[in-house]
Each structure stands twice: as C-alpha cells, then as structure tokens.
Amino acid sequence: MSANYSHIIDECIKYGPIVVDPARGRDGLWGTSIVAGDKYFFIPQNSEWEDFRDKLLKSAVGIAVWDLRRISDWPLTSERIIWDVKSLWGGEMNLPATIRFIQNTFSTRHPVFERYLDLDQKVVAHTRALKTTHIDLPTVMAIPTPLLTDWIKSRTAVVYDIYKMLMTTLTTVAVRDEYRSRWPFILQLRKMEKNGIAIDLAFVEEQLNGDPEPATGKALRSLQGLCRDGYVTTLINPMGAKTGRIRHEGGFNTLGIPHGPARNAIKSRWDGGLIYTFDFNAIDYRCIVKSVGGEVAKLYEGSQDFHERTASFVFKEVNTARRTAIKYLSYIYIYGGSDETVVAKTGWTIEQVRSAITALDKRIMPIKEFREKLWMTGHEKGFIQIPGGREVLIGSDDSPGKVVGLFAQSYSSWVFEQAFTKVSEFLNVGLHSLIVFAVHDELVIDVHPDEFDRMNEVLNLMQNDGSVVKVKKGPTYGEQS
C-alpha cells in the first residue's frame, strides 16, 4: 500500500469514528470518500483498494457508512460499523424504530441537524442547476468547494453524534437487528446489479432508425447510451420507500420499460438461452387475504388467478371482461374509493357496481373489518407491523385505505425479498443462470440452456410460502409466453 494511503489510515485512527461514503458512477463503483475529523479523502477503487479497506477494518477505528445501497465488498457483521446513516432520517424510510429514536434525540431545532438539512438542500439545488439528477464525479467537482466542504463537515458532525449515541444505548441492538434483517437481500441485489443485462444493440439501432413512438424511442435511446460491451446495468435503492419497495437510482430503469421493441432488445447472453420471468400473481391482495385468514383465506385456496376467483363470487360465469372489471372493483373494495370510479373504469352502471359490492360483502366482508381494525391499532401505536416483523410508520391523517395499502405493499415487499434472496443464493451455487433484474413483483432470470429444468426448483422456492407465481419464458424479455 502506498505511503499516501498509509497516511490516511493514520488520520482515520487519529480522528475516528470516520464517515465512509462509497460513490458509484453509472459504470459501477468508482471510489470512496472518507471524512476523518475535518479532513476529506477520496480513495479510488484501484489495485490497492482491497488492501486499504482491509487495513482500515483491522485498525479498530469506528466507521459510519453513509449509504448502504452502494456497498458491495464490505463485511456487514462488524460491531464497529453503523450502516446507512443516510437513512437514519429523511422522508421515506422503512426502519421506523431507528427513525423514532433519532426523532426523539434530535429535535428540528438541533443546530447541527438544521445546518445539515440547509446545506443538503443547497447542494441538491446546485446540482439541479447544472441540469443533472445524477451526482457523478464531474458534477461533484463542479460544486463550489466551500459549499461542499461545509456540507461534508455538517453531515459528519451529525453522524458522529448519532454514532456515539447508538454505540452507547440499548437501542443499538434493536437498530442493528432491523438493518441485519435486510442485509442478505441487499447483498444479493448488489450481486444482481453486477450481472448486467444483455442487450441486442444492433436491434436497438435498427428500431431507432425506424422512428419508433416516443415512449419506445426514449427507452431505446437510453439502452443505446448506457450499453457497454453489450450490457447495461441497473442500480437499485432498496431503502427508497418505507414499504420496502425497491427504486432505481441510476443505470437503466427496468421499472419503466414500455411494452414492445424496447423489451425485445433485452436478450439472453447465452447461445440458446432464454429469459424467464417469475411473476407473483396479485401478491398484495393475497397478503391481505392471508392476514385475514379464516373463511376468506379458504375461499382463495388453490386459486391461480386471484381476480378470476374474486369474479366468481359475483358471476356464475367469468369471462375476460368481467375479470378485468372485478380487478378494478377489488381495488376500490379493499383500499376504499368511490363507486363512480368503478363506473368510469368498467362502463358499468352505478346499480351494477353496487350489486357487485353487495355480492362481495356476502363473501369477503372480513377484509373490510380487517382494514378498519388495522387502521385503529395503527393510529394507537403510530405504526403497523407486518408478519415478517417490519414496522411501518403511518401518518396521523392516513385513511383506513392508505393504512391497509401500506400494510399490503410492505408485506408483499417482504415476501418478494425472501424469495429473491433464496433464488439468488440457489443460483450462486454452481449454476450459470443469473438474475438480471427485478421489476415490480417480477424476478427476471437469464437462463443457461443447460439449466432449463432447474427453473422448476426456482418456482418452488418462490411459492413455498403459499404464494402463486406465474412463469413466462422466451428468447427476449418481450417475446415471452
């Protein structure tokens, strides 16, 4: 390790605890910022990086990691490390026990906290003025030095205080338990990002020359611009919503791929390989039914299509149009809303809508009772809890529909996380097939031709908690049956 790096280790030991901020550019992890006292260092991820990291971890200095979602090669079991301090405050968050602790510790009048928030807004405003929503190295360099320095010092001061308190309170155990419950999932996400998504670039260019419609053209141009050596990456934030739903932070946004040619550009990397999609069927609705239990749960036993089964409670014969209409009605029935919305969506008369609701009341009324009870207990506690143990904060003015929606989304996110982790760990043991992205409630796998028969095992892993998963496959993401 170079003398300069050894000097940085010495500074870290002298001023610790330190703040580490791994910074990712569009093409992957490109370096790490370290703040020790009032000193700022940037360590590029070059050939000496692993040696530097290992010596830093062995130095016994306390470490606060600023952004967990960017970590891929740090051990997550050290008692000296507090992870993802960025998420210890802020709007959307899925670790409410931590939030409550921080809110009780830092009032909004806390000068260091206010200083951080003020400077953070200035930095964000400045980067937006530079017409970018992605802070990469050139943009960071463009931020005025005094502003960047004040911002780093202010946020570091807050992190120091938080770190010291977490290390000296009983809350630490609970906080770490909440983080650790998601670590296996987050680590598998990092591995998935590195797999990359194979792109048929010649097909993309051919489609662009054909002047595609606007949404498709935008997606294809994004693929063309981000494609490197035949692959694009998708960068995911697993802490982006308090329900636990993943969000994209950079790279190619797989959550917004329009149907059509843009999907056909995503192909298998293997000769003779296929793209498999494993799609949870109505997972949010099924999580509610499972929580209600009793006779309602029995009504849905064995149903491969949730909305078709619901439609059977209203009609003697179910066709595609009736299933689609009941899908709209189910949303209003479970989450709340006006009958007029269903009229507008289905073309039914108001009398037909009310008749269907009456029919559902006779079969699945306990869902409405569950919604009201969840709302009442949630407002008493200030949060709701899903079967996996995760707590989700609710607002004082959140309606019963919003509360049950948060419950359903949080529960389904947890189920998806468990399935994703199991499948990823399964594939990592001697198989060539790779998870290439996750979108909504879908898991997309690039399957090697020698491993088609192993996908039944993947399906079983995803369905072992009673979930229903539908499988599609084809040479591209868009050409699946």
C-alpha positions in Angstrom: 0.0 0.0 0.0 1.3 3.4 -0.9 2.7 5.9 1.7 -0.2 8.3 1.0 -2.8 5.6 1.8 -0.9 4.6 5.0 -1.1 8.3 6.0 -4.9 8.2 5.5 -5.1 5.2 7.7 -3.2 7.1 10.4 -5.6 10.1 10.1 -8.6 7.8 10.4 -7.2 6.2 13.6 -6.4 9.7 15.0 -9.8 11.3 14.3 -12.2 8.3 14.3 -15.0 7.5 14.2 -14.9 8.2 10.5 -17.6 8.5 7.8 -17.2 6.4 4.7 -19.2 7.3 1.6 -18.8 4.8 -1.3 -19.6 6.7 -4.5 -21.0 5.0 -7.6 -20.9 6.3 -11.1 -23.0 5.0 -14.0 -20.4 2.3 -14.8 -20.0 0.9 -11.3 -18.3 1.7 -8.0 -15.5 4.2 -8.7 -14.2 5.2 -5.3 -14.8 6.0 -1.7 -14.9 9.3 0.2 -13.6 9.3 3.7 -14.1 12.0 6.3 -11.8 12.0 9.3 -12.3 15.0 11.6 -12.2 18.0 9.3 -10.1 16.1 6.7 -11.6 14.8 3.5 -10.0 12.0 1.4 -11.0 10.3 -1.8 -9.8 6.7 -2.4 -10.1 5.4 -6.0 -11.0 1.8 -6.3 -7.8 0.7 -7.9 -5.4 -2.2 -7.4 -4.6 -1.0 -3.8 -8.2 -0.6 -2.7 -8.7 -4.0 -1.1 -5.5 -3.7 0.9 -6.5 -0.2 2.1 -10.0 -1.4 3.0 -8.8 -4.4 5.0 -6.2 -2.4 6.9 -8.9 0.2 7.7 -11.2 -2.5 9.1 -8.4 -4.0 11.2 -7.5 -0.6 12.6 -10.4 -0.7 15.2 -11.5 2.8 14.2 -15.3 3.3 14.4 -16.9 3.5 10.9 -20.2 5.1 9.9 -21.2 4.1 6.3 -23.1 6.9 4.6 -25.1 4.9 2.0 -25.7 1.2 2.4 -27.2 0.7 -1.0 -23.8 1.3 -2.6 -21.9 -1.3 -0.6 -20.8 -4.5 -2.3 -17.5 -5.5 -0.9 -17.6 -4.6 2.8 -18.3 -7.1 5.6 -21.6 -6.3 7.3 -21.0 -8.1 10.6 -18.6 -5.8 12.4 -19.9 -4.3 15.7 -17.8 -1.2 14.9 -19.8 -0.3 11.8 -23.1 1.6 11.8 -24.7 1.2 8.3 -26.6 3.5 6.1 -26.6 6.6 8.3 -28.2 8.5 5.4 -31.4 6.6 6.1 -31.4 7.4 9.8 -33.5 10.5 9.0 -35.4 11.7 6.0 -38.9 11.3 4.5 -39.3 7.7 3.1 -37.9 5.1 5.4 -38.7 1.5 6.4 -36.8 1.4 9.7 -39.2 3.3 11.9 -37.6 2.2 15.2 -34.5 4.0 14.1 -36.5 7.0 12.9 -38.3 7.2 16.3 -35.0 7.1 18.1 -33.4 9.8 16.0 -36.5 12.0 16.2 -36.5 11.7 20.0 -32.8 12.6 20.1 -32.7 15.4 17.5 -35.4 18.0 17.6 -35.8 20.0 14.4 -34.1 22.9 16.4 -30.9 20.9 16.8 -28.3 23.4 15.2 -26.1 20.7 13.7 -29.1 18.9 12.2 -30.6 22.1 10.8 -27.2 23.1 9.4 -27.0 19.7 7.6 -30.5 20.0 6.1 -29.9 23.5 5.0 -26.7 22.7 3.2 -28.1 19.5 1.8 -30.8 21.5 0.1 -28.2 23.9 -1.3 -26.1 21.1 -2.8 -29.2 19.5 -4.3 -30.3 22.8 -5.8 -26.9 23.4 -7.2 -26.7 20.0 -8.9 -30.1 20.6 -10.4 -29.0 24.0 -11.7 -26.3 22.0 -13.5 -29.2 20.1 -15.2 -28.3 16.7 -13.7 -30.1 14.4 -11.4 -27.1 12.0 -11.1 -24.2 13.2 -9.0 -21.1 11.7 -10.6 -17.5 12.8 -10.3 -17.6 15.8 -12.8 -20.7 17.2 -11.1 -19.3 16.9 -7.6 -16.2 18.7 -8.8 -18.4 21.5 -10.1 -19.9 22.2 -6.7 -18.2 25.2 -5.1 -15.5 24.0 -2.8 -16.7 25.9 0.3 -20.2 24.6 -0.1 -19.1 21.0 -0.5 -16.7 21.3 2.5 -19.4 22.8 4.8 -21.8 20.1 3.7 -19.4 17.3 4.5 -18.5 18.8 7.8 -22.1 19.4 8.9 -23.3 16.0 8.0 -20.3 14.4 9.6 -21.0 16.2 12.8 -24.5 14.8 12.9 -23.2 11.3 12.1 -20.6 11.5 14.9 -23.3 12.3 17.4 -25.6 9.6 16.1 -22.8 7.0 16.0 -21.8 7.7 19.6 -25.3 7.5 20.9 -26.1 4.3 19.1 -23.0 2.7 20.4 -23.9 3.6 24.0 -27.6 2.9 24.2 -29.7 -0.3 24.4 -31.4 0.8 21.2 -28.4 -0.2 19.3 -29.4 -3.9 19.4 -32.8 -3.2 18.0 -31.5 -0.9 15.4 -28.9 -3.4 14.2 -31.5 -6.2 14.1 -33.6 -4.1 11.8 -30.7 -3.5 9.4 -29.5 -7.1 9.5 -32.9 -8.4 8.6 -32.4 -6.9 5.2 -28.7 -7.5 4.7 -29.0 -10.8 2.8 -31.4 -9.3 0.4 -29.3 -6.1 -0.1 -26.2 -8.2 -0.7 -28.0 -10.3 -3.4 -29.2 -7.1 -5.0 -25.6 -5.9 -5.3 -24.6 -9.1 -7.0 -27.6 -8.9 -9.4 -26.5 -5.3 -10.4 -23.1 -6.6 -11.3 -24.6 -9.3 -13.6 -25.7 -6.7 -16.1 -28.5 -7.1 -18.7 -27.5 -8.3 -22.2 -28.7 -6.0 -25.0 -29.1 -6.6 -28.7 -27.6 -3.3 -29.7 -27.9 -3.9 -33.5 -31.7 -4.5 -32.9 -31.9 -1.2 -30.9 -30.2 0.8 -33.7 -32.5 -0.8 -36.3 -35.5 0.2 -34.3 -34.3 3.7 -33.8 -33.8 4.2 -37.5 -37.4 3.2 -37.9 -38.6 6.2 -35.9 -40.4 4.5 -33.0 -43.2 6.0 -31.0 -42.0 8.4 -28.2 -42.0 6.1 -25.1 -40.3 3.3 -27.0 -37.8 5.7 -28.6 -36.9 7.1 -25.2 -36.3 3.6 -23.8 -34.3 2.5 -26.8 -32.1 5.6 -26.7 -31.5 5.0 -23.0 -30.3 1.5 -23.8 -28.1 2.7 -26.6 -26.5 5.4 -24.4 -25.9 3.2 -21.4 -24.8 0.0 -23.2 -21.2 -1.0 -22.6 -19.8 -4.1 -24.3 -23.3 -5.4 -24.9 -24.6 -4.9 -21.4 -26.4 -2.3 -19.4 -26.6 -2.1 -15.6 -29.5 -1.2 -13.3 -28.7 0.5 -10.0 -31.3 -0.1 -7.2 -32.1 1.6 -4.0 -33.6 -1.0 -1.6 -34.2 1.8 1.1 -36.1 4.1 -1.2 -39.6 3.6 0.2 -40.9 3.0 3.7 -42.8 -0.1 2.3 -39.5 -1.6 1.3 -40.3 -1.5 -2.4 -37.1 -1.1 -4.4 -36.5 2.0 -6.5 -34.0 2.7 -9.3 -31.2 5.3 -8.7 -29.3 5.1 -11.9 -28.3 3.0 -14.9 -31.2 1.6 -17.0 -34.6 1.9 -15.2 -36.2 -1.5 -15.7 -39.4 -0.3 -13.9 -40.3 1.8 -16.8 -39.7 -0.3 -19.9 -42.7 0.1 -22.3 -44.2 -3.0 -24.0 -42.9 -3.6 -27.5 -39.5 -3.3 -29.1 -37.7 -1.9 -26.0 -38.4 -5.2 -24.2 -37.4 -7.2 -27.3 -33.9 -5.7 -27.0 -33.3 -7.5 -23.8 -32.0 -10.9 -24.7 -30.2 -13.9 -23.2 -26.4 -13.7 -23.0 -26.2 -17.5 -23.7 -26.5 -19.1 -27.2 -29.8 -20.9 -26.9 -30.5 -19.3 -23.6 -34.0 -18.0 -22.6 -35.2 -15.1 -20.5 -37.5 -16.4 -17.7 -39.9 -14.1 -15.8 -41.3 -15.3 -12.5 -44.3 -13.0 -11.6 -46.1 -13.1 -8.3 -49.9 -13.1 -9.0 -51.7 -10.3 -7.1 -49.3 -10.6 -4.3 -50.5 -7.6 -2.4 -54.1 -8.8 -2.4 -53.1 -12.3 -1.4 -51.1 -10.9 1.6 -54.2 -9.2 2.9 -56.3 -12.4 2.4 -53.6 -14.4 4.2 -53.7 -11.9 7.1 -57.5 -12.0 7.3 -57.4 -15.8 7.4 -60.4 -17.9 8.3 -63.1 -18.5 5.7 -61.8 -15.7 3.4 -58.4 -17.5 3.1 -60.2 -20.8 2.3 -62.2 -19.1 -0.5 -58.9 -18.4 -2.3 -57.2 -21.7 -1.7 -55.9 -23.1 -4.9 -56.7 -20.0 -7.0 -54.1 -19.5 -9.7 -55.7 -16.2 -10.7 -56.8 -14.0 -7.8 -59.1 -11.7 -9.7 -60.8 -14.6 -11.6 -61.6 -16.2 -8.2 -63.0 -12.9 -6.9 -65.1 -12.5 -10.0 -66.6 -15.9 -9.3 -68.1 -14.5 -6.1 -70.2 -12.1 -8.3 -70.8 -14.0 -11.5 -71.8 -17.6 -12.3 -69.7 -17.4 -15.5 -66.4 -15.4 -15.6 -65.0 -14.0 -18.9 -62.1 -11.7 -19.6 -64.2 -8.5 -19.5 -65.8 -9.5 -16.1 -62.4 -10.4 -14.6 -61.0 -7.0 -15.7 -63.9 -5.2 -14.2 -63.7 -7.1 -10.9 -59.9 -6.2 -10.8 -60.9 -2.5 -10.7 -63.7 -3.2 -8.2 -61.4 -5.2 -5.9 -59.1 -2.2 -5.6 -61.9 0.0 -4.5 -63.4 -2.6 -2.3 -60.2 -3.3 -0.4 -58.5 0.1 -0.4 -61.5 2.4 -0.5 -62.8 4.8 -3.1 -66.0 5.9 -4.9 -68.4 3.7 -6.8 -68.2 6.3 -9.6 -64.5 5.4 -10.1 -65.5 1.8 -10.9 -68.3 3.1 -13.2 -65.7 5.2 -15.1 -63.2 2.2 -15.3 -65.7 -0.5 -16.3 -68.6 1.2 -18.1 -71.0 -0.5 -15.7 -74.0 1.4 -14.3 -73.9 2.6 -10.7 -76.6 -0.1 -9.9 -74.4 -2.9 -11.4 -71.4 -1.7 -9.3 -73.4 -1.6 -6.1 -74.9 -5.0 -6.8 -71.4 -6.4 -7.2 -70.2 -4.8 -4.0 -73.2 -6.4 -2.2 -72.2 -9.8 -3.6 -68.6 -9.3 -2.3 -69.9 -8.2 1.1 -71.6 -11.6 1.5 -68.3 -13.4 0.8 -65.3 -11.3 1.8 -66.7 -8.7 4.3 -63.9 -9.7 6.8 -61.5 -7.8 4.6 -63.2 -4.5 5.3 -63.3 -5.4 9.0 -59.6 -6.2 8.9 -58.9 -2.8 7.2 -60.8 -0.9 10.0 -59.1 -2.8 12.8 -55.6 -2.3 11.2 -56.3 1.5 10.9 -57.4 1.8 14.6 -54.5 -0.2 16.1 -52.1 1.6 13.7 -53.1 5.0 14.9 -52.9 4.0 18.5 -49.3 2.8 18.1 -48.2 5.2 15.3 -47.1 2.3 13.1 -48.3 -1.0 11.7 -46.4 -4.3 11.7 -46.3 -7.0 9.1 -45.9 -10.7 9.8 -42.1 -10.5 9.0 -41.7 -8.1 11.9 -41.0 -4.9 9.9 -42.7 -1.8 11.3 -44.1 0.9 9.0 -44.8 4.4 10.3 -48.2 5.9 9.5 -49.4 9.5 9.5 -52.0 10.9 11.8 -54.2 11.7 8.8 -53.7 8.4 6.9 -57.1 6.9 5.9 -58.0 3.3 6.5 -57.4 2.6 2.8 -53.9 4.1 2.9 -53.0 2.2 6.0 -54.1 -1.2 4.6 -52.3 -0.2 1.4 -49.1 0.4 3.3 -49.6 -3.0 5.0 -50.2 -4.8 1.8 -47.2 -3.2 0.0 -44.9 -3.8 2.9 -45.9 -7.4 3.4 -45.6 -8.2 -0.3 -42.2 -6.5 -0.4 -41.1 -8.7 2.4 -42.3 -11.8 0.7 -40.6 -10.7 -2.5 -37.3 -10.1 -0.6 -37.4 -13.6 0.9 -38.0 -15.2 -2.5 -35.4 -13.1 -4.2 -32.7 -13.9 -1.6 -33.4 -17.7 -1.7 -33.4 -17.8 -5.5 -30.2 -15.7 -5.8 -28.4 -17.9 -3.3 -29.6 -21.0 -5.1 -28.3 -19.8 -8.5 -25.0 -18.8 -6.9 -24.1 -22.4 -6.1 -22.7 -23.8 -9.3 -25.3 -22.5 -11.8 -24.6 -20.3 -14.8 -28.1 -18.7 -14.8 -28.3 -15.2 -13.4 -30.9 -12.9 -12.0 -30.6 -9.8 -14.3 -33.3 -7.5 -12.8 -36.4 -7.2 -10.6 -39.4 -5.2 -11.7 -42.5 -4.6 -9.6 -43.3 -8.2 -8.4 -41.3 -9.9 -11.1 -38.0 -11.7 -11.0 -36.2 -11.9 -14.4 -33.6 -14.6 -14.9 -31.2 -15.1 -17.9 -31.2 -18.9 -18.0 -28.4 -21.0 -19.4 -29.7 -23.7 -21.9 -28.3 -26.5 -19.7 -30.4 -25.3 -16.8 -34.0 -25.0 -18.0 -35.0 -28.0 -15.9 -33.7 -26.2 -12.8 -36.2 -23.4 -13.1 -38.8 -25.7 -11.5 -36.7 -25.5 -8.4 -36.7 -21.7 -8.6 -40.5 -21.8 -8.9 -40.8 -24.0 -5.8 -38.6 -21.7 -3.8 -40.8 -18.7 -4.7 -44.0 -20.5 -3.9 -43.1 -22.2 -0.7 -45.0 -19.7 1.5 -48.2 -20.3 -0.4 -47.7 -17.5 -3.0 -48.8 -18.1 -6.6 -46.1 -17.4 -9.2 -46.7 -17.4 -13.0 -43.8 -18.2 -15.3 -43.1 -16.8 -18.8 -40.1 -17.5 -21.0 -38.7 -16.6 -24.3 -35.6 -15.6 -26.3 -36.1 -11.9 -25.2 -37.9 -10.1 -22.4 -40.6 -9.0 -24.8 -41.1 -12.3 -26.6 -42.3 -14.5 -23.7 -45.2 -17.0 -23.5 
